[in-house]
Amino acid sequence: IPVFKCMLAHDSANHEKKMVGKKFLDNKLDGVRVITIIKNGVVTMYSRNGKQFINFGHVEKELEDLLGKESHEGGIVLDGEMVSSSFQALMKQVHRKDNVEATDAKYALFDILPLDEFQTGVSTLGCRARHKQLLETIPENSDNMFVVEKVEVDLDTQEGQAMFRGYNKLAVESGFEGIMIKDVDALYECRRSHYMLKAKPFIEVSLSVVNTEEGTGRNVGKLGALICEGKDDGKFIRVNVGS
């Protein structure tokens, strides 16, 4: 199993002093982190812990057709999230060995850098330059992948703070997990970095337990989840609360 690290985010709630200056904002996706290495025409996908993914052949094929034959001396690395219409359905397909049905998965890309820099652990280009390179590399009409859109704000201004609040609110209303906050000129670091922060909103509601759900697999016969229902601000909520 290849051993490597990728860039991970700190929680912005614990680093308020870092929430200053010019930042890129993008939506925090609910998917599976996928690191793709393209070298000598071969496309290989890995989890952030180095375990190979083999069930996203439709995305690998498109990347091979797009980049496999181009000259990228030493290889390149794409960093992104595999997303689907349902996170639960996607997770069931990630490591299946038969009856695989993951063709609706799309590769949401948010970074690119040369393989040697990834192996060294730090990029030479800043976030703005890497994002520009990614936009130039991945076509807008791609069938199975897309570049995650970034919005630039200046948190040192009232306008930037208002944009930040509005973007965060829209992300929550659109069903995203939260937002990612990145320094516009930050290098890619293969570690948990203060150059990249995450803001995950917390919504607290009081619900009634109306039923239970049995566990699956080795947890058959045991409690799998509490089924809770209720209304909050006029909106009906039904959710399974697991361990």
Salt bridges, closest charged atoms under 4 A:
ASP26 OD2 - LYS150 NZ 3.95
ASP26 OD2 - LYS182 NZ 3.17
ASP65 OD2 - LYS61 NZ 2.73
GLU70 OE1 - HIS72 NE2 3.47
ASP79 OD1 - ARG33 NE 2.79
ASP111 OD1 - ARG130 NE 2.60
GLU136 OE2 - LYS132 NZ 2.56
GLU152 OE1 - ARG128 NH1 2.94
GLU173 OE2 - LYS169 NZ 2.39
GLU177 OE1 - LYS28 NZ 2.86
ASP183 OD1 - LYS23 NZ 2.33
GLU189 OE2 - ARG191 NH2 3.19
GLU229 OE2 - ARG238 NH1 2.30
